[in-house]
Amino acid sequence: MAAAPAPNWTTPRDVADRLRKRWSRGDFLTQLADGTPWEPLDIPLRGPKAGDITQHYDETLAWATSWAPEHHRHMRIEYRRLGGRLAGVNNAPARVWIERREDLWKLLGVTSTANRYAALLAGARESLPRLADWMAANPVKVVQREADWPRLQATIRWISDYRGPAVYLRQLDVPGVDTKFIEHHRAILTTLLEHCLPDDRIDTDAARTDLAARFGFLRKPAYLRFRLLGREPLAGFSELTVRADEFTAPPPGTTTVYVVENETTYLAFPQRPHSIVIHGGGYAVTQLSALTWLHDVRLIYWGDVDTHGFTILDRLRRTFPHTQSILMNRSVLLEHRGQWVKEDTPTHQPLGTLTPDEADAYESLVDGEFGHNVRLEQERVLFHVLEDALDDLR
C-alpha cells in the first residue's frame, strides 16, 4: 500500500491555523487575564514514514525543508529518528513547542493586540472591577472593539458614577462620545451596563433595544397633534402639537374627541361643536394611553378599512373600552369598491374588542372574501359620507 501523500502531512500553516483558532476562541487571552502561568505548548506533527523517504523522496525533502529551524524562530522543533537500512537514518520533525507566550504572540502577529488588551484590562481593574470581570471572560469581544474600547469604558464609568437627576443620552459628558456613537454601540453598551450596574438601576421591563428606558435616561417625548373644531382658537391657535405627558386635560368645553389616521383627512375634518380631532398616526395611536381624561369624553376612531386599521382600533379600545368607530364596516367598504387598493402586509391576529359589524368586515378581509389583500384607505372615502356619518352621531 502506498504511503500517505505529502498534502496529508502537517505543514507550518496547519500549525499556525490550529493556534489561530484557539486565539479566535479567546483561549490564550483568557489565560492571560486569569494570570495563568504560561506552560510550553506542544503540537505533534504528522509527517512521512520510513518508506516515504524512498517512495516520495522529493516530497519528503520539501516537507523537511519547510520545517527548517531558521524559518521558525518562534518555535522549538523536536525531532525523531526516521529511516532504516535502505534510506539511512534521518532526523525528521516530530513536534513543535511554543516556549513563551511572547513567541505565540509573534507567531500569530498579535503582539500589539495582546499588549493593548492587557493594558485595557489593567485600567479597568483599577476603575471598574465589574467591567474587568466581563473583559476577562470575553476577551475576543474586547479586542474586536479595541479602537473603541477606551470610549466604551469611559461611557460605562460615567454612567456608573452618575447620581444626578435623569438626563438625556445627549448629556453624557464623555470626550469623543456622542449620540451617534451610543446608538452605533447600543448592543454592547447594554450588555456592559447590565453587568456593571446594580439591579435597582436597570428597568428589566423595558426592552433591551431601548437603552434610554432600560437604564433610566430621559427619552424623546411623544407628541400629539390636534385641531379645535367649532370653537374659538385656544390662546390664538386653532391647531397645536403638545407633549403627550403634558396633555393632562382636554381643552375647555371639549366633550367629543375624534381620532383619525390620514393627515389630509385630519386637516379637512368638518367642524363640530365641543370637539377636537387628533392625528393618530397609525400605531402611534397607542400614545393616547397617557391621556387618562379620554375616559371622560366621547371617543370616536376612524381608520383605514383594512386589517391594520381594525388592529389599531382594537388596541385603542383595550385602553379605552368606550371607543366608537365610524365608517369601518362592510357597507362602507362595498360602497367604495372602485377605490380599493392592495394592503402590502396584512395581519390576521385575533381581535377581541371588535363589535359584530367591525368583526364581520375584518374577518371578510382576512379570509379574502372581497379579493386578495383588499384595502380602503381613509382618504378615498367620499367626503359627504363622512359628513353624513358625523350627522348620524349627533
N, C-alpha and C positions, 0 to 999 in steps of 0.2 A: 504494500500500500504506500502511495506517495506521501511524503511529509507534507505538513500544512504549508500552504503558500505564504509568502512573505507578508501580504497585507494583513494576515491574522496576528502578526507579532506586534507587541506593544511598541508604539512609537513615542518619541518625546511629546508630540502633540496629544496623544492619548493621555499621557500623564498630566499634562497641563489642563486638558479638558476635565479630567476627573477632579483635579484640585479646584478648578474654577466653579464646578457645580457645587462643591461644598462651600466655597466663598459666597456664591449666589444664594445659598440657603441661609447664610449668616453664621455658619458653624464657627468659623475662625474668629469673627468679631465678637461672638457671644463668649467664647473662651477668654478673649482679651478683656471684655467688660467684666467678666466674673473674677478676673485675677487668677485664672487657672495657669499654673506654670507651664511653659512650653515643654513638651516632650517630643524628641525627634520623631518625625513622621516617616514611615517607610511604605513604599509601594512596590509590590512584586512585579516583575516584568515577565511577560510571556514571550519567549524567544525560540530560536531554532534548536532542534535536537541534533544529536551527533551525526545522524545520517544526512542532515541538510548541508553539512559542510561540503560533501562531495556532490550531492544531487542538485543543490541550489547554491553553488559557491558564490556567484555574483550577488545574489540577493542577501546571502548571509553576510558577506563583506560589507555591503551597503548598509545593512541594518546595524552592524557593529560600529561602523564609522559614524553613523548618526548619533551614537551614544558616546562619542569621544569626549573625554572629560573637559577639554578646552572649550567645548561648545556649551557646557552646562556648569557654569561657575557657581550656581546657587544650589547644586545638588551634589551629594556624595554618592558615587556609583559603587555598588558592591558586586563582585564578580564571582562566577562559579567556573569550575573546570569543565570543558566541553571538548569532546573528540575521542580518539581511540587509535587503534593500530593503523588504520588506513589513512586517516586525515591528520594524525598527530593531535597533541593535546593543546587546547587554546583556552584563553580566559574570555568568557562571554558575560556581558552584563546580565545580572540576575535580579537586582533590586536597587532602587534609588532611595536615598534618605534626604529629608529636609531637616537640617540640623538646628536651624534657628528660625524664629518667627520672622525675623527681618529678611531671611533668604526667601521665605514663602512670599512675602510682600513683593520683593524684587522679581521673583519668577513670574508672578501674575501681573506685575506692573501696577500695583495698587498701593504703593508705599505712601503717596501723598494722601490718598483717600483714607487709609487706615490711621495715619497720624492725625488727620483732621477729625475723624470720628473720635479718637481718644481725647483730643482737646475739647471737643464739644461735650463729650460725656463728663470730663473733669469739671468743666464750667457749670454744667447742670447739677452736679453733685454738691457744689458749693451753694448754689442759689435755689434750686428746685429739686430736692431729693426725689420727690414722687415722679417728676418728669424723667429724672435719671434712671429710675427703675424701669420705666417704659422703654427708654432708649436702649438699655442693656438687653431687654427682652426682644426688641425689634430693631436690630442694627441695620438690616437691609433697608427698612423704610426710612431710616435716618440718612444713610448715605445716598439714597435715591433723591433726597431733597437737600443735599449737602450745601448747595449755594444759598438756599432759602432758610436753612435751619436757624441761623442766628436771629433772623426776624421772627420766625415762628416761636422760638424760645422766648424772645423779648415780649411777644404778644401774650403768651401764656403767663409770663411773670407779671405783666401789667394787670391783667385781668385777675390773677390770683391775689395780688396785693391791694386791688382797688376796694374801698369800703364806703364810697360816697353814694349819693343818690343815683338812681338809674339814669344812664346816658345812652345816646345812640352809638352804634359802632363807629360812626364817623368821628366820634370824640375820643377814640383811643389815641393817647399821646405817645406813640412809639415811632421813633425815626424810621423812615422808609416803609412804613405800613399805612396803607390807605384802604378804602372800602373795596377797591378792585382786588387788592392783594388778599383781603379777607375772604371775599367771595370765591376767588380762584382756589384758595386753600381751605375752603369751608369744611370739607370732609375730614381732613387730618386735624384741623383745629378742634372740631367737635370731638374726635377721638381723644385728643390730648387733654382737653378740658374735662371730659368725663372721667379721665384717670386722675387728674390733678386737683379738681375742685371737691370740696366736701359735698355730701349729699344734699344739704339744705340749700345749696346754690345751683342745683340742677332741677329744672322742671321736667320730670320724666313724662308728663302728659303731653308736652309739646313735641312735635315731630323733630327727628334728628336733622332733617333738612332745614329746619328753621332755627338757625344758630342764635339769633337775637332772642327769640322767645324761650329757647331752652336754657339760656344762661343769664336771663334777667336784664337784657338790654331793651331799650325802647325800640318799638317797631314803627315803621311808617304808618301813620293813622289812616283809617278808612274814611273816605269822603262820600257824602251823599249830595246829589243834585236834585233840587225840587223847584217847582213853579207854584206860585199862588194863583188860584183860579177864582175869578168872580169876586174880588175884593180889592181894597186899596193896597198899594205896594207896602211892604214892610220896611220901614226906615228908608223909603225911597227905592227899594228893589222889588221887582216882580219875580225874580229868579235868583236863587242863592245856591252856593255849594258850601257845605259845612262839614266839620269833622263829626263822624258818627258818634264818638264818645261824648261830644258836647251838645248833641241834638237831643236834649233830655226832656223836651216838652214840645208839643205842636205849636205852630203859630196861633195866636189868639183867635178864637172863634172857629177853629177847624173841627169839623165833625166827620168828614169823609176823606180818606186817603186812597188815591189810585196809584197803582204801580204798573208801569209799562216798560217794555224792553227796548223798542226801537227809538232812536233819538229823534228822528223826524216826527214820529207819532207823538212823542213826549212834547216837542215844541209846538205842535199843532193841536194838542189836546183841547177839546172845547171847554169854554168857561162853565164853571159850575159853582153855585154858592157854597160857602163854608167848606171849601175843598182845596186840597193841594194834589199835585201829581209828582211822583218820584220816578226818576230814571233808574230802573232796576239794574240794567247791565248784565243780563244773563244770570249765571250762577253767583255773581256778586250780590244778588238779592239776599243772600244769607247774612250780609252785613246789617240787614234790618233787624236782626235778632237783638241788637243792642238798644233798639228803640222800644222800651217796655211800654211806653204810652200808647203804642199801636193797639194794645189790648182794649183800650177805652174808646176807640173810634171805629167807624165803619171802614173796613179794609177790603179793597177790590183789586184783584190782579187780572191783567190781560197780557198774555204772552203768545208766542207763535203756536199755531196748531200743528205741533209735531211732537215726537216722543220726548225731546228735551224740554219743550215748553211745559208739558204736563209734569215732568220730573221737577222742574223749578217750582211749579205750583205746589207740588207735594211737599217740597222742603219748606216752603214758606208756611204752609198750613200746619206743619208739625210744630212750628214755634207759635203760630197764631191760628188756632183751630177755627176761628170765626171768619177766616178769609173767604171771600166770594170770588168767583171768576166770571168774566163776561166773554162772549164770543169764542168760547173754547168748547165746541160741540160738533156733532155730526152735521147738523143742518147748515151751519156757517161754512164748514169745510166743503160740502157739496155745492153750496150756492156759489162758490168761487173756484169751481173746477178749472176754469181757464187760467187761473193764477197759480196753480200748483207748481212747485219746483221740487228738486231732489234734496233730501236730507243726507248730508255726507256720512255721518257716523251715528246712526240711530242707536238708541238704548232700548232695553227691554226688561228693566228691573221691575219687580212688583211695587206698586204704588198704593199704599193702604188708605190714603185720605181722600181719594177722588170720589166725587158724587157719582150716581149712576150714569148721568148724561156724559160727564167727563170720562169716566171709565169706559163707556161704550166707544167713544171716539178714540181714546188711547189704545184700547185693545184691537180695534179695527186697523189702526196704523201699524201696530206691532205685527199683526197677523198678515199684513199686506192685502187687506180686503180691497183697497182702492188702487192698488198698484205697488210697485217697488219703491220704498223709502219716500212716500208722499209727504210733502210739507207745504203748509200755507203760512207764509210769513206775515207778521202783523201789518207791515206797511202795504201789503197787497189787498187788504180788506177794504172794500168801498167805504168812504168816509161817512156817508149817510147811514150805513149800517151801524157804525159806532155811535153816531148821534141818536139813532133810534134806541139802541141798547141802553144808553145813558138815560134817555127819557123814560124807558120802562123801569129803570131802577128807582126813579123818583116816585 
